[in-house]
Amino acid sequence: MASAPTRLRQIALVTDDLERARHQITHVIGTEVIFEDPEVAQFGLKNFLGDVVPLGGEIIEIVSPIKDGTTAGRLLEKRGEGGYMIIMQTEDAKKRREYIEDKGLSKVIWGYEHDDVTCVQYHPRGLKGGMMPELDSHAPSNHNAAPLQTRFSPWHACGSDYDTYSAGMKRVSHLSLEGCVLRLAPGDVGHEAAARQWEEIFGVARSRDLLAFTNARLGFVSGREGIKEGLLSITVGVRGKDRLHGILDRASKEGLCGDGWINMCGIRWYFVLTGYDGTKVKL
C-alpha cells in the first residue's frame, strides 16, 4: 500500500505531576489550555489538551494517571515522565487499518468510528522509537473540506466546540510544530530502518532516515546503553524575535534551560525562529 499524505497532529506526554507540567508549558511557551477531555477517565487518566506549544493547529497533550494499572502509569514506572503517544492524521485511517491488520503489521488496541472521525490506536510492541502510535482521519465535509491542508481544521481530540478551541489555536498562530526526535532502543543504530518501518506500517512518506509529514519531520537517534527508548525532543517554530526571546527568558527564570534546549516534562524542547524574522528550520 502506497504512502499517503500524513500530518503530525498531536504529541502526548505523560507526567506524575500534572499541575507542574501545566504551569511550566503554558507559562514558558505563553499558551493556554483549550480543552480538558472527560473521556480519558475511562483510561484512568487526567489530562489537559491545548495549544500548549501550539503549535497553531497542532496539539500537545499531557496525561497523568490517577489509578494503578494504566498504560501511562506503567510507562511512568518504567522510564519516568516523557513521551507517550504520536498521533497522526491521514486521509483514510480505516483503509490503512485494514491494510495493517491484513498484513499483520501491528495490533489494534483501541479505536472508534463516529460521524466523520476514524480513530485507531496501535500497540507499540515491536515499533521502533518507544511511542504508542495512533492514526486517525476526518472525512472531508462541507465544514471541513481539506482536513490535512487546513491549518486550523477540526480535530476530534479537542471536543465538539470547534469555535472555542480553534480560537485558542489561532491565538498562538505564531507557533508551529516543526518536528520531534525519537531515541531507539539500546544498541539499535538503524535510523533508516526505523523510518522504513513507520513508512510501511502507517504510510508516512520517508526522506532517507526522516518521516516527512505534511507539516513536520520525525527523526531517530541511536540507542544508548542505560537510556530507555522514547521521545527525546520536540522542536517548535516561533514567528517573531520578541516572542522567541520571551520564551527563552521565561524558561531561564524557571530554571529550565539546558545546553541549547529547555527541559520540560522529561524531554528537550528546541525553539527556532521562523517566518519573516528568520529561516524556518526542519529537523
C-alpha positions, 0 to 999 in steps of 0.5 A: 500500500502506497504512502499517503499524505500524513500530518503530525497532529498531536504529541502526548506526554505523560507526567506524575505531576500534572499541575507542574507540567501545566504551569511550566508549558503554558507559562514558558511557551505563553499558551493556554489550555483549550480543552480538558477531555472527560473521556480519558477517565475511562483510561484512568487518566487526567489530562489537559489538551491545548495549544500548549506549544501550539503549535497553531493547529497542532496539539500537545497533550499531557496525561497523568494517571490517577489509578494503578494499572494504566498504560501511562502509569506503567510507562511512568514506572518504567522510564519516568515522565516523557513521551507517550503517544504520536498521533497522526492524521491521514486521509483514510485511517480505516483503509490503512487499518485494514491494510495493517491488520491484513498484513499483520503489521501491528495490533489494534488496541483501541479505536472508534468510528463516529460521524466523520472521525476514524480513530485507531490506536496501535500497540507499540510492541515491536515499533521502533522509537518507544511511542504508542502510535495512533492514526486517525482521519476526518472525512472531508465535509462541507465544514471541513473540506481539506482536513490535512491542508487546513491549518486550523481544521477540526480535530476530534481530540479537542471536543465538539466546540470547534469555535472555542478551541480553534480560537485558542489555536489561532491565538498562538498562530505564531507557533508551529510544530516543526518536528520531534526526535525519537531515541531507539532502543539500546544498541539499535543504530538503524535510523533508516530502518526505523523510518522504513518501518513507520513508512510501511506500517502507517504510510508516512512518506520517508526522506532517507532516515526522516518521516516527512509529514505534511507539516513536520519531520520525525527523526531517530537517534541511536540507542544508548546503553542505560537510556530507555527508548522514547521521545527525546525532543520536540522542536517548535517554530516561533514567528517573531524575535520578541516572542522567541526571546520571551520564551527563552527568558521565561524558561531561564527564570524557571530554571529550565534551560539546558545546553541549547534546549529547555527541559520540560516534562522529561524531554528537550524542547528546541525553539527556532525562529521562523517566518519573516524574522528568520529561516524556518528550520526542519529537523 
